[in-house]
Amino acid sequence: MPIADGKTKILLLRVGDKRQGVVGLFQPGLAGEQSPGLSVRFMGISRNAISSYLISLYCSLAIQTEDALAVLDDVEVGKFHDYPDTYK
C-alpha cells in the first residue's frame, strides 16, 4: 500500500478457522505439486544450458465472517509505540 504524506492504510486480518477469521484455500492434486498449491514445472533448457522452471502458487482466501477483515485509513507511519506482547 502506498505511503503519501507520511500516511498509509493498514489491512487487518483475523486468521484461523477456529477464530472464524481468514483462511487460505489451496488446490490439491496440481501437476508438479511440491506442497499444497505450489506447482513447479520444468520448461526446458536453453542453448546456454540454463534450465527454466515455471513456479506457480495457486491459493485463495476465504473470509468466514465480515468482521474478520478491516482497513485502517490515514495511519501515520512516522510514529511507533512498542506494546508488550500479552496476547494469548
Distance bins in CASP14 RR format, pairs under 12 A and 6 or more apart:
PFRMAT RR
TARGET T0000
AUTHOR 0000-0000-0000
RMODE 2
METHOD distances of the structure
MODEL  1
1 7 0 0 0 0 0 1 0 0 0 0 0
1 8 1 0 1 0 0 0 0 0 0 0 0
1 9 1 0 1 0 0 0 0 0 0 0 0
1 10 1 0 0 1 0 0 0 0 0 0 0
1 11 1 0 0 1 0 0 0 0 0 0 0
1 71 0 0 0 0 1 0 0 0 0 0 0
1 72 0 0 0 0 0 1 0 0 0 0 0
1 73 0 0 0 0 0 1 0 0 0 0 0
1 74 0 0 0 0 0 1 0 0 0 0 0
1 75 0 0 0 0 1 0 0 0 0 0 0
1 77 0 0 0 0 0 1 0 0 0 0 0
2 8 1 0 0 1 0 0 0 0 0 0 0
2 9 0 0 0 0 1 0 0 0 0 0 0
2 77 0 0 0 0 0 1 0 0 0 0 0
3 9 0 0 0 0 1 0 0 0 0 0 0
3 10 0 0 0 0 0 1 0 0 0 0 0
3 74 0 0 0 0 0 1 0 0 0 0 0
3 75 0 0 0 0 1 0 0 0 0 0 0
3 76 0 0 0 0 0 1 0 0 0 0 0
3 77 1 0 1 0 0 0 0 0 0 0 0
3 78 0 0 0 0 1 0 0 0 0 0 0
4 73 0 0 0 0 0 1 0 0 0 0 0
4 74 0 0 0 0 1 0 0 0 0 0 0
4 75 0 0 0 0 0 1 0 0 0 0 0
4 76 0 0 0 0 0 1 0 0 0 0 0
4 77 0 0 0 0 0 1 0 0 0 0 0
5 74 0 0 0 0 1 0 0 0 0 0 0
5 75 0 0 0 0 0 1 0 0 0 0 0
5 76 0 0 0 0 1 0 0 0 0 0 0
5 77 0 0 0 0 0 1 0 0 0 0 0
5 78 0 0 0 0 0 1 0 0 0 0 0
6 74 0 0 0 0 1 0 0 0 0 0 0
6 75 0 0 0 0 1 0 0 0 0 0 0
6 76 1 0 0 1 0 0 0 0 0 0 0
6 77 1 0 1 0 0 0 0 0 0 0 0
6 78 1 0 0 1 0 0 0 0 0 0 0
6 79 0 0 0 0 1 0 0 0 0 0 0
7 72 0 0 0 0 0 1 0 0 0 0 0
7 73 0 0 0 0 1 0 0 0 0 0 0
7 74 1 0 1 0 0 0 0 0 0 0 0
7 75 1 0 0 1 0 0 0 0 0 0 0
7 76 1 0 1 0 0 0 0 0 0 0 0
7 77 1 0 0 1 0 0 0 0 0 0 0
7 78 0 0 0 0 1 0 0 0 0 0 0
7 79 0 0 0 0 0 1 0 0 0 0 0
8 71 0 0 0 0 0 1 0 0 0 0 0
8 72 0 0 0 0 1 0 0 0 0 0 0
8 73 0 0 0 0 1 0 0 0 0 0 0
8 74 0 0 0 0 1 0 0 0 0 0 0
8 75 1 0 1 0 0 0 0 0 0 0 0
8 76 0 0 0 0 1 0 0 0 0 0 0
8 77 1 0 1 0 0 0 0 0 0 0 0
8 78 0 0 0 0 0 1 0 0 0 0 0
9 70 0 0 0 0 0 1 0 0 0 0 0
9 71 1 0 1 0 0 0 0 0 0 0 0
9 72 1 0 0 1 0 0 0 0 0 0 0
9 73 1 0 1 0 0 0 0 0 0 0 0
9 74 1 0 0 1 0 0 0 0 0 0 0
9 75 1 0 0 1 0 0 0 0 0 0 0
9 76 0 0 0 0 0 1 0 0 0 0 0
9 77 0 0 0 0 0 1 0 0 0 0 0
10 69 0 0 0 0 0 1 0 0 0 0 0
10 70 0 0 0 0 1 0 0 0 0 0 0
10 71 1 0 0 1 0 0 0 0 0 0 0
10 72 1 0 1 0 0 0 0 0 0 0 0
10 73 0 0 0 0 1 0 0 0 0 0 0
10 74 0 0 0 0 1 0 0 0 0 0 0
10 75 1 0 1 0 0 0 0 0 0 0 0
10 76 0 0 0 0 0 1 0 0 0 0 0
10 77 0 0 0 0 1 0 0 0 0 0 0
11 22 0 0 0 0 0 1 0 0 0 0 0
11 61 0 0 0 0 0 1 0 0 0 0 0
11 63 0 0 0 0 0 1 0 0 0 0 0
11 68 0 0 0 0 0 1 0 0 0 0 0
11 69 1 0 0 1 0 0 0 0 0 0 0
11 70 1 0 0 1 0 0 0 0 0 0 0
11 71 1 0 1 0 0 0 0 0 0 0 0
11 72 0 0 0 0 1 0 0 0 0 0 0
11 73 0 0 0 0 0 1 0 0 0 0 0
11 75 0 0 0 0 0 1 0 0 0 0 0
12 21 0 0 0 0 0 1 0 0 0 0 0
12 22 0 0 0 0 0 1 0 0 0 0 0
12 67 0 0 0 0 0 1 0 0 0 0 0
12 68 0 0 0 0 1 0 0 0 0 0 0
12 69 1 0 0 1 0 0 0 0 0 0 0
12 70 1 0 1 0 0 0 0 0 0 0 0
12 71 1 0 0 1 0 0 0 0 0 0 0
12 72 1 0 0 1 0 0 0 0 0 0 0
12 73 0 0 0 0 0 1 0 0 0 0 0
12 75 0 0 0 0 0 1 0 0 0 0 0
13 19 0 0 0 0 0 1 0 0 0 0 0
13 21 1 0 0 1 0 0 0 0 0 0 0
13 22 1 0 1 0 0 0 0 0 0 0 0
13 23 0 0 0 0 0 1 0 0 0 0 0
13 24 0 0 0 0 0 1 0 0 0 0 0
13 61 0 0 0 0 1 0 0 0 0 0 0
13 62 0 0 0 0 0 1 0 0 0 0 0
13 63 0 0 0 0 1 0 0 0 0 0 0
13 64 0 0 0 0 0 1 0 0 0 0 0
13 65 0 0 0 0 0 1 0 0 0 0 0
13 67 0 0 0 0 0 1 0 0 0 0 0
13 68 1 0 0 1 0 0 0 0 0 0 0
13 69 1 0 1 0 0 0 0 0 0 0 0
13 70 0 0 0 0 1 0 0 0 0 0 0
13 71 0 0 0 0 0 1 0 0 0 0 0
13 72 0 0 0 0 0 1 0 0 0 0 0
14 20 1 0 0 1 0 0 0 0 0 0 0
14 21 1 0 1 0 0 0 0 0 0 0 0
14 22 1 0 0 1 0 0 0 0 0 0 0
14 23 0 0 0 0 0 1 0 0 0 0 0
14 63 0 0 0 0 1 0 0 0 0 0 0
14 64 0 0 0 0 1 0 0 0 0 0 0
14 65 0 0 0 0 1 0 0 0 0 0 0
14 66 0 0 0 0 0 1 0 0 0 0 0
14 67 1 0 0 1 0 0 0 0 0 0 0
14 68 1 0 1 0 0 0 0 0 0 0 0
14 69 1 0 0 1 0 0 0 0 0 0 0
14 70 0 0 0 0 1 0 0 0 0 0 0
14 87 0 0 0 0 0 1 0 0 0 0 0
15 21 1 0 1 0 0 0 0 0 0 0 0
15 22 1 0 1 0 0 0 0 0 0 0 0
15 23 1 0 0 1 0 0 0 0 0 0 0
15 24 0 0 0 0 1 0 0 0 0 0 0
15 61 0 0 0 0 1 0 0 0 0 0 0
15 62 0 0 0 0 0 1 0 0 0 0 0
15 63 0 0 0 0 0 1 0 0 0 0 0
15 64 0 0 0 0 0 1 0 0 0 0 0
15 68 0 0 0 0 1 0 0 0 0 0 0
15 69 0 0 0 0 0 1 0 0 0 0 0
16 22 1 0 0 1 0 0 0 0 0 0 0
16 23 1 0 1 0 0 0 0 0 0 0 0
16 24 0 0 0 0 1 0 0 0 0 0 0
16 61 0 0 0 0 0 1 0 0 0 0 0
16 62 0 0 0 0 0 1 0 0 0 0 0
16 63 0 0 0 0 0 1 0 0 0 0 0
16 64 0 0 0 0 1 0 0 0 0 0 0
16 65 0 0 0 0 0 1 0 0 0 0 0
16 68 0 0 0 0 1 0 0 0 0 0 0
17 23 1 0 1 0 0 0 0 0 0 0 0
17 24 0 0 0 0 1 0 0 0 0 0 0
17 25 0 0 0 0 0 1 0 0 0 0 0
17 62 0 0 0 0 1 0 0 0 0 0 0
17 63 0 0 0 0 0 1 0 0 0 0 0
17 64 1 0 0 1 0 0 0 0 0 0 0
17 65 0 0 0 0 0 1 0 0 0 0 0
17 68 0 0 0 0 0 1 0 0 0 0 0
18 64 0 0 0 0 0 1 0 0 0 0 0
19 64 0 0 0 0 1 0 0 0 0 0 0
19 65 0 0 0 0 1 0 0 0 0 0 0
19 67 0 0 0 0 0 1 0 0 0 0 0
19 68 1 0 0 1 0 0 0 0 0 0 0
19 87 0 0 0 0 0 1 0 0 0 0 0
20 62 0 0 0 0 0 1 0 0 0 0 0
20 63 0 0 0 0 1 0 0 0 0 0 0
20 64 1 0 1 0 0 0 0 0 0 0 0
20 65 1 0 1 0 0 0 0 0 0 0 0
20 66 0 0 0 0 0 1 0 0 0 0 0
20 67 0 0 0 0 1 0 0 0 0 0 0
20 68 1 0 0 1 0 0 0 0 0 0 0
20 69 0 0 0 0 0 1 0 0 0 0 0
21 61 0 0 0 0 1 0 0 0 0 0 0
21 62 0 0 0 0 1 0 0 0 0 0 0
21 63 1 0 0 1 0 0 0 0 0 0 0
21 64 1 0 1 0 0 0 0 0 0 0 0
21 65 1 0 0 1 0 0 0 0 0 0 0
21 66 0 0 0 0 0 1 0 0 0 0 0
21 67 0 0 0 0 1 0 0 0 0 0 0
21 68 1 1 0 0 0 0 0 0 0 0 0
21 69 0 0 0 0 1 0 0 0 0 0 0
21 70 0 0 0 0 0 1 0 0 0 0 0
22 59 0 0 0 0 0 1 0 0 0 0 0
22 60 0 0 0 0 0 1 0 0 0 0 0
22 61 1 0 1 0 0 0 0 0 0 0 0
22 62 1 0 0 1 0 0 0 0 0 0 0
22 63 1 0 1 0 0 0 0 0 0 0 0
22 64 1 0 0 1 0 0 0 0 0 0 0
22 65 0 0 0 0 1 0 0 0 0 0 0
22 66 0 0 0 0 0 1 0 0 0 0 0
22 67 0 0 0 0 0 1 0 0 0 0 0
22 68 1 0 1 0 0 0 0 0 0 0 0
22 69 1 0 0 1 0 0 0 0 0 0 0
22 70 0 0 0 0 0 1 0 0 0 0 0
23 59 0 0 0 0 0 1 0 0 0 0 0
23 60 0 0 0 0 1 0 0 0 0 0 0
23 61 1 0 0 1 0 0 0 0 0 0 0
23 62 1 0 1 0 0 0 0 0 0 0 0
23 63 0 0 0 0 1 0 0 0 0 0 0
23 64 1 0 0 1 0 0 0 0 0 0 0
23 65 0 0 0 0 0 1 0 0 0 0 0
23 68 0 0 0 0 1 0 0 0 0 0 0
23 69 0 0 0 0 0 1 0 0 0 0 0
24 36 0 0 0 0 1 0 0 0 0 0 0
24 37 0 0 0 0 0 1 0 0 0 0 0
24 57 0 0 0 0 0 1 0 0 0 0 0
24 58 0 0 0 0 0 1 0 0 0 0 0
24 59 1 0 1 0 0 0 0 0 0 0 0
24 60 1 0 0 1 0 0 0 0 0 0 0
24 61 1 0 1 0 0 0 0 0 0 0 0
24 62 1 0 0 1 0 0 0 0 0 0 0
24 63 0 0 0 0 0 1 0 0 0 0 0
24 64 0 0 0 0 0 1 0 0 0 0 0
25 36 0 0 0 0 1 0 0 0 0 0 0
25 37 0 0 0 0 1 0 0 0 0 0 0
25 58 0 0 0 0 1 0 0 0 0 0 0
25 59 1 0 0 1 0 0 0 0 0 0 0
25 60 1 0 1 0 0 0 0 0 0 0 0
25 61 1 0 0 1 0 0 0 0 0 0 0
25 62 1 0 1 0 0 0 0 0 0 0 0
25 63 0 0 0 0 0 1 0 0 0 0 0
25 64 0 0 0 0 0 1 0 0 0 0 0
26 33 0 0 0 0 1 0 0 0 0 0 0
26 34 0 0 0 0 0 1 0 0 0 0 0
26 35 0 0 0 0 1 0 0 0 0 0 0
26 36 1 1 0 0 0 0 0 0 0 0 0
26 37 1 0 1 0 0 0 0 0 0 0 0
26 38 0 0 0 0 1 0 0 0 0 0 0
26 39 0 0 0 0 0 1 0 0 0 0 0
26 56 0 0 0 0 0 1 0 0 0 0 0
26 57 0 0 0 0 1 0 0 0 0 0 0
26 58 1 0 0 1 0 0 0 0 0 0 0
26 59 1 0 1 0 0 0 0 0 0 0 0
26 60 0 0 0 0 1 0 0 0 0 0 0
26 61 0 0 0 0 0 1 0 0 0 0 0
26 62 0 0 0 0 0 1 0 0 0 0 0
27 33 0 0 0 0 1 0 0 0 0 0 0
27 35 0 0 0 0 0 1 0 0 0 0 0
27 36 0 0 0 0 1 0 0 0 0 0 0
27 37 1 0 1 0 0 0 0 0 0 0 0
27 38 0 0 0 0 0 1 0 0 0 0 0
27 39 0 0 0 0 1 0 0 0 0 0 0
27 56 0 0 0 0 0 1 0 0 0 0 0
27 57 0 0 0 0 0 1 0 0 0 0 0
27 58 1 0 1 0 0 0 0 0 0 0 0
27 59 1 0 0 1 0 0 0 0 0 0 0
27 60 0 0 0 0 1 0 0 0 0 0 0
28 35 0 0 0 0 0 1 0 0 0 0 0
28 36 1 0 0 1 0 0 0 0 0 0 0
28 37 1 0 0 1 0 0 0 0 0 0 0
28 38 0 0 0 0 0 1 0 0 0 0 0
28 39 0 0 0 0 0 1 0 0 0 0 0
28 58 0 0 0 0 1 0 0 0 0 0 0
28 59 0 0 0 0 0 1 0 0 0 0 0
29 35 0 0 0 0 0 1 0 0 0 0 0
29 36 0 0 0 0 1 0 0 0 0 0 0
29 37 0 0 0 0 1 0 0 0 0 0 0
29 38 0 0 0 0 0 1 0 0 0 0 0
29 39 0 0 0 0 1 0 0 0 0 0 0
29 58 0 0 0 0 0 1 0 0 0 0 0
30 36 0 0 0 0 1 0 0 0 0 0 0
30 37 1 0 1 0 0 0 0 0 0 0 0
30 38 1 0 0 1 0 0 0 0 0 0 0
30 39 1 0 1 0 0 0 0 0 0 0 0
30 40 0 0 0 0 1 0 0 0 0 0 0
30 41 0 0 0 0 1 0 0 0 0 0 0
30 54 0 0 0 0 0 1 0 0 0 0 0
30 55 0 0 0 0 0 1 0 0 0 0 0
30 56 1 0 0 1 0 0 0 0 0 0 0
30 57 0 0 0 0 1 0 0 0 0 0 0
30 58 1 0 0 1 0 0 0 0 0 0 0
30 59 0 0 0 0 0 1 0 0 0 0 0
31 37 0 0 0 0 0 1 0 0 0 0 0
31 38 0 0 0 0 0 1 0 0 0 0 0
31 39 1 0 0 1 0 0 0 0 0 0 0
31 40 0 0 0 0 1 0 0 0 0 0 0
31 41 1 0 0 1 0 0 0 0 0 0 0
31 42 0 0 0 0 0 1 0 0 0 0 0
31 54 0 0 0 0 0 1 0 0 0 0 0
31 56 0 0 0 0 1 0 0 0 0 0 0
31 58 0 0 0 0 0 1 0 0 0 0 0
32 38 0 0 0 0 1 0 0 0 0 0 0
32 39 1 0 1 0 0 0 0 0 0 0 0
32 40 1 0 1 0 0 0 0 0 0 0 0
32 41 1 0 0 1 0 0 0 0 0 0 0
32 42 0 0 0 0 1 0 0 0 0 0 0
32 53 0 0 0 0 0 1 0 0 0 0 0
32 54 0 0 0 0 1 0 0 0 0 0 0
32 55 0 0 0 0 0 1 0 0 0 0 0
32 56 0 0 0 0 1 0 0 0 0 0 0
32 58 0 0 0 0 0 1 0 0 0 0 0
33 39 1 0 1 0 0 0 0 0 0 0 0
33 40 0 0 0 0 1 0 0 0 0 0 0
33 41 0 0 0 0 0 1 0 0 0 0 0
33 55 0 0 0 0 0 1 0 0 0 0 0
33 56 0 0 0 0 0 1 0 0 0 0 0
33 57 0 0 0 0 0 1 0 0 0 0 0
33 58 0 0 0 0 1 0 0 0 0 0 0
34 40 1 0 1 0 0 0 0 0 0 0 0
34 41 0 0 0 0 0 1 0 0 0 0 0
34 53 0 0 0 0 0 1 0 0 0 0 0
34 55 0 0 0 0 1 0 0 0 0 0 0
34 56 0 0 0 0 0 1 0 0 0 0 0
34 57 0 0 0 0 0 1 0 0 0 0 0
34 58 0 0 0 0 0 1 0 0 0 0 0
35 55 0 0 0 0 0 1 0 0 0 0 0
35 57 0 0 0 0 1 0 0 0 0 0 0
35 58 0 0 0 0 0 1 0 0 0 0 0
35 59 0 0 0 0 0 1 0 0 0 0 0
36 57 0 0 0 0 1 0 0 0 0 0 0
36 58 0 0 0 0 1 0 0 0 0 0 0
36 59 0 0 0 0 1 0 0 0 0 0 0
37 55 0 0 0 0 0 1 0 0 0 0 0
37 56 0 0 0 0 1 0 0 0 0 0 0
37 57 1 0 0 1 0 0 0 0 0 0 0
37 58 1 0 1 0 0 0 0 0 0 0 0
37 59 1 0 0 1 0 0 0 0 0 0 0
37 60 0 0 0 0 0 1 0 0 0 0 0
38 53 0 0 0 0 0 1 0 0 0 0 0
38 54 0 0 0 0 0 1 0 0 0 0 0
38 55 1 0 0 1 0 0 0 0 0 0 0
38 56 1 0 0 1 0 0 0 0 0 0 0
38 57 1 0 1 0 0 0 0 0 0 0 0
38 58 1 0 0 1 0 0 0 0 0 0 0
38 59 0 0 0 0 1 0 0 0 0 0 0
39 53 0 0 0 0 0 1 0 0 0 0 0
39 54 1 0 0 1 0 0 0 0 0 0 0
39 55 1 0 0 1 0 0 0 0 0 0 0
39 56 1 0 1 0 0 0 0 0 0 0 0
39 57 1 0 0 1 0 0 0 0 0 0 0
39 58 1 0 0 1 0 0 0 0 0 0 0
39 59 0 0 0 0 0 1 0 0 0 0 0
40 51 0 0 0 0 0 1 0 0 0 0 0
40 52 0 0 0 0 0 1 0 0 0 0 0
40 53 1 0 1 0 0 0 0 0 0 0 0
40 54 1 0 0 1 0 0 0 0 0 0 0
40 55 1 0 1 0 0 0 0 0 0 0 0
40 56 0 0 0 0 1 0 0 0 0 0 0
40 57 0 0 0 0 0 1 0 0 0 0 0
41 51 0 0 0 0 0 1 0 0 0 0 0
41 52 0 0 0 0 1 0 0 0 0 0 0
41 53 1 0 0 1 0 0 0 0 0 0 0
41 54 1 0 1 0 0 0 0 0 0 0 0
41 55 0 0 0 0 1 0 0 0 0 0 0
41 56 1 0 0 1 0 0 0 0 0 0 0
42 51 1 0 0 1 0 0 0 0 0 0 0
42 52 1 0 0 1 0 0 0 0 0 0 0
42 53 1 0 1 0 0 0 0 0 0 0 0
42 54 0 0 0 0 1 0 0 0 0 0 0
42 55 0 0 0 0 0 1 0 0 0 0 0
43 50 0 0 0 0 0 1 0 0 0 0 0
43 51 0 0 0 0 1 0 0 0 0 0 0
43 52 1 0 1 0 0 0 0 0 0 0 0
43 53 1 0 0 1 0 0 0 0 0 0 0
43 54 1 0 1 0 0 0 0 0 0 0 0
43 55 0 0 0 0 0 1 0 0 0 0 0
43 56 0 0 0 0 0 1 0 0 0 0 0
44 50 0 0 0 0 1 0 0 0 0 0 0
44 51 1 0 0 1 0 0 0 0 0 0 0
44 52 1 0 1 0 0 0 0 0 0 0 0
44 53 0 0 0 0 1 0 0 0 0 0 0
44 54 0 0 0 0 1 0 0 0 0 0 0
45 51 1 0 1 0 0 0 0 0 0 0 0
45 52 1 0 0 1 0 0 0 0 0 0 0
45 53 0 0 0 0 0 1 0 0 0 0 0
46 52 1 0 0 1 0 0 0 0 0 0 0
61 68 0 0 0 0 0 1 0 0 0 0 0
61 69 0 0 0 0 1 0 0 0 0 0 0
62 68 0 0 0 0 1 0 0 0 0 0 0
62 69 0 0 0 0 0 1 0 0 0 0 0
63 69 1 0 1 0 0 0 0 0 0 0 0
63 70 0 0 0 0 0 1 0 0 0 0 0
END
